[in-house]
Amino acid sequence: MAEHRIPRSAPTHRRWDVAIPPVVFAQPGDLVVAETDDFAAGQIQRDSPASALLDVDFDLIYPLAGPIHVAGAEPGDAVAIEIVGFDLPDWGWACIIPGFGLLPPGEFTEPVLRIFDLADGDTTELCPGVRIPIEPFCGSTGVPGAGMHDVPIPPPHAGGGNIDCRHLTAGTTLYLPVGVEGGLISLGDAHAAQGDGEVAISGIECAMTTTLRVDVVKGMTIPAPQLRRPAGSLTSRVDAGGWFATTGVETDLMEASRSAVRAMIDHLVRERGLSREDAYILCSLAGDLKITEVVDAPMWMVGCFVPDAVFVT
């Protein structure tokens, strides 16, 4: 078993394209250690004002490390990507950018930037009395589909990509359908924390060093990403210990999601004393959107769950 390293100085790419040459040629079972920048490619610094969010050059976002060619991976197989671990930097950031996120731009009209200390234990402070569990993962991990050329990183596709799945923490294995020889795995867009839904557009964005073990599952034909987490490898999130949920009931799942988040923002402002901006960011960092009911047409229900453990007494 060999170990390969992709340094931050290595070439990156911002498109899914089967013609991009691999930067690593790995054998099944090899480790790959990849250093990545945040999704904004370092355009937001620790001392940046919130107004810097409005000046982000979107041509530079989503720099991905890779591709990683895995020997023996062929169409009709799956690549297995075991998430071995992460090394975090000292800080990260989250934001609200008008015009982006689940809620319409008229509800949050000014940019908001929050900076987080990631060097102070297993949690980080959003605002006084609110601490977010640090549970790192890569928001974008994927392979290009057959014939894919010059395709933007988001939205997700059958080969993964910008799936922003917070469950891809250490101990999880991600399976992706191979579209071309070698699979051509790429990764980036690291988050130190995020809730299901990422409703305000960001997790805690940061640079990251990610260690993967790559493998090939011959004949595993799957239509889209699949995940496995073995028993006993739970994350540090303690939402099983208590939570508060709001719901949205609408004829459209997106509107139900928005209604649930709006209700949670109102609850956090009223009962927890948060500002509306911090409440929205908290929903993005630690709140989980769950489809709770889809069987009674024409109304669908979505819940927004926030764990009690983020509130420090």
N, C-alpha and C positions, 0 to 999 in steps of 0.2 A: 504494500500500500504506500503510495507516494503522497506528498503534500505539495500543492501548488498555491502560489500566492499571486493575487491580482492587486498591485499597489494602487493607491489613489492617483498616481502619476500615469497609469496605463490609459490607453485610449478608451473613451466611453462612446456610447451611441444613444440616440434619442428616437429611434424608430425600430419597429420589428421588420426585419428584412433578412431573408435567407441567404443573401449575398454578402452579408457582413462576415469577414473572416474571423475565426475563433482566436481568442487570446490565450486559451488554455486547451491542451489536449489531455484529457484525463482517462484513466482506466476505471472500470467499475470498482467501487470500494475506495477510491482515492478521496482525500480531503482537499477542499478548495477553501482558501482564506481570502475573502474579498473585502477590500476597503472601498467604501462608497461615500459620496458626498450626500447632502440632503437633497430633496426633490427640487429645490430652487437653485441648486448648483452653487451654494455659498453666497448667494446674493443678499441674504439676510444675515446680519452679524449680531453679536451679543448686544452691541450698543446702538443698533439701528432704531430709528424712530418708526412709529406705525405707518407714517406716510411712505416709507420705503416699499411697503407692500404694493403700492400703486405704481411703482416704477420697475417692478420685476419684469425682466425680459423673458417672455414666454417661449422664445425660440431656444432658450438655454435650459429649460426645466426638464426634469426626469433623465438625468445622465445615468445610464445603466452600466454596470460592470459586466464584461463578457463579450462575446458568447463563450460558453464552455462546451467543448465538443466531448461527448462521452463515447468512447469506443464501443462499437457493437450495437448502438441504438439505431433502430431503423423504423420506418413507418409501420404501424401495427403493434409497436412496443410502447412501453411507458418508461420515462425516466423517473427514478425515485430520488428525491432530494431530502435527505435527513438533515434537519436543523440541529446542528451540534451546539452552537452557542454564539454569543455576541459580546463584543467589547464596546462600551459606550463612551462618548466624549463627556466632557464636564457639563455641557449645557445643550439645551434644545429649545424649540420655540413652537408656538401654536398661534393661530390667527383667525380673524374674521376679515374677509375681503368682500366688500359690497358687490353683489352680482354673482357670487359663487356660494355653494352650499345648498342645503335643503330648502331653507326659507327664502322667500323672494327678497330682492335687494331693498325694497322699501321698508323692511322691518329692521334692518341694521344698515344704516346709511354711511357710517364712517369706518375706516379700517381700524382694527384692533390687533395689537401684537403683545403676546405674553412670552416672557423668557423664563425658562425652567432650569434650576440647578439639578443636574443628574448625578452629582458626586456625593450626595448626602443620604446614603442608605437606599432602601428599597422603595421609597416613595418620594414625591416631589410636590412642593406647594404650588397650588394655583392661586389662592388668596388666603388670608388668615382664616384658619379653621377648616380648610379643605386641602387634603393631600391625595395625590393621584398615585396608584400603584404603578411602578415601573415594570413593564412587561414588553420587552423589545421584540420586534419582528420587522421583516422587510415588506413594505406595502406592495412592491412590484417584484414578482418572480414569475418567469414564463419562458416559453419557447415559441418560435414563429411557426405558423401553420404552413403547409405545403403551398408554394407559390406566393407567399406573402412578401410584398415589397413596399417599402416606404410607408408603413402603417404607423400612425401615432401610438405612443405608449398607452394612454387611456383612450377609449374605455377597455375593460377586460375583453378577452376573446377566449375561444375554446382551449387555447394553449396557456391560459393563465393571464399573466401580465399584471396590470394595475388592479389586482383583486382586493387590496386593502383588507385582508382577512386577519384579524387580530389573534386568531388561534394558531398562527404559524410561529409559535414561540419554540424555544429549545425543547427538544424531545418529540416534536411533531415531524412526520414524514409527509411530503407533498408529492403526489403523483401527477405527471403531466403527459398528455398524449404526444408521441413523437410524430412530427410532420415531415422532417427531413433527416437525412443521415447525421448522426451525432447528437441530435436533439437541439443543440445550440441554446443552452440555458443562459439567461441573463437575469440580473437582480439589482435592486437599488431601492430608493424611496423609503429609507429606514424610518421607523417610528419607535420612540421609547415607550409610548402608550397610545391607546386608541380604544374607543368604544365601538361596538357593532353599529355600523351606519355612518360613522365619521361625519356627522350631520352638519358641522360648521365648516367643512372642507379640509380641516387638517387634524392629524394626530399631533403628538409632540414630535416635530420634524427634527432630524439630527443626522449628522454623519455617523457611520457605524463601521465596525469590522465584524463581518459575518463568517462563521465557519460552517461549511456544508460537507456532507458526505454524499457523493453521487453514485448512482447505481442504475442498472437497466433491468426491467422486468420484461422478459421476452414474451410476446404474445398477449400482453395485457392491453387490450384495446378498450380505451375509455373515451367518452365523448367530450369530457371537460375535466378540470382539476378535481382530484379527490384527495382526502387527508386521512391520516391515521395517527392517533395518539395512544400509545400503550398504557395499560393500567398503571397507576402509581406515579404518573408524570404530570400531575396537575400543575397549573401555574399558580402564582402567588395571589391571584385575584380571590377575594373572599366574599363575593356577592352571594354565596349560599348562606351567609350568616345574617342576612337581612337586607331589605331593599324597599324602595318606594317606586311605584309605577304609575304613570298616567297613560291614558288611552286616547286614540282617535278612532272614531267610527264614521266612515264615509263610503261613498259609492266608488271611490278610486283609492287604490293602495297608497299612491303618493300623497294624496290629500289627507288620508288617514295618518300617514307618517308625520306630515307637517302638523296636523292637529295635536298629535301626541307630544311632539317636541314643544310646541307652543304652550301646551298645558304644563309640561315639566318646567319650562322657563318660568312661567307664572308661579308655580309651586315653590321653586327654589328662591325666587325673589321674595315671595310672601313669607315662607316658613323658615328659610335659612338665611335671609338677609343678603343674598348675593346681588350684585348688579346684574342687569339683563345680559350684558356682554359676557361676564364670567359664567353666568348660568348657561348660556348658549355654548361657550367653549367647554364647560364641564360635560354637557350632553355629548359633545364630540369626543372627549377624552376618556370618559368612564361610563357614559350611558349606553345601553344596548337596546336597539330597536328589534322587536320580535313580532312576527306576524302571529297573532294570537287566535284569529278566527277567520276562516274563509269559506264557510259552508252555508251561510244563510244569506244568499243573494237577495237583494242587490247591495247589502251593506257589509263592509269588511272592517275588521278591527286590528289595529297595530298598537302595541304597547311600547312605552319608553321606560326602561328600568335603570335606576341609579342606585348603586350599592350604598348602604349606610356606612360602610367602612371608610369611605373617602372623607367623612366628616370627623374632625378631631375634637374631642370633648375635653 
